[in-house]
Amino acid sequence: MVVEDPDPTNLKGYRLAGVTSFGIGCARPDFVGIYARVSQFENWVLGKLSTGECLLNWAERSYPSMFAPAGRETQFSDPYDFRFYAHTNSYLGVSRVDNHVYYLDSNGFYDVGLMSDWLPQAGCEPKPTECLFDWAEQQFSEMFPPLGGIDVVSYTYSYRYYPMIGTYLGLNSADNQIRYIAADGIERGAGSYDYWMEQSGCNAPLMETAAEKREN
């Protein structure tokens, strides 16, 4: 369900207020419709968004004087995913080229650091994958040579690339699914992150142990 938005900076003139829970059709005359109030599920929704979206939402909540009005729609202009804030005449975005966060206002254009450095502070850090990827390399060594790939974070993906045969193994944090790209370049879903974490035995204590071994 959408309603008129009195905010003059919203050029579309409407905002999402509710999601249909049940009813006959949507807003049909003389029929009852039950809607879930979107604002009541904000935290749940944020948890399902990509890390980039999560970071931009956190910035709006944490620095309201810089990013007003909040709740702007994310726009895309290669290589940036960004939001424009009319009240403060500023932009905040993430570059897909270098995974840095950038801020633009009337005083200049600023590189404010790696997205991966901001994610823990914002509570948007991607789920740990090191133990799981290590396990996959051992279990399916013919698919992921050579062993010991380096973890890379790029927008919604945490992944490893295996140049010997041109394959990728990754986690898409936007939908919590493990993805595999074979040498033919076709992306395939391999199941949920939670399923494979259980299969591999990479629970929290093991993750901490693996991290300690890498550091030593």
Secondary structure, 3 states (H helix, E strand, C coil): CEEECCCCCCCCCEEECEEEEEECCCCCCCCCEEEEEHHHHHHHHHHHCCHHHHHHHHHHHHCCCCCCCCCCCCEEECCEEEEEECCCCEEEEEECCCCEEEEEECCEEEEEEEHHHHHHHHCCCCCCCHHHHHHHHHHCCCCCCCCCCCCEEECCEEEEEECCCCEEEEEECCCCEEEEECCCCCEEEEEEHHHHHHHHCCCHHHHHHHHHHHHC
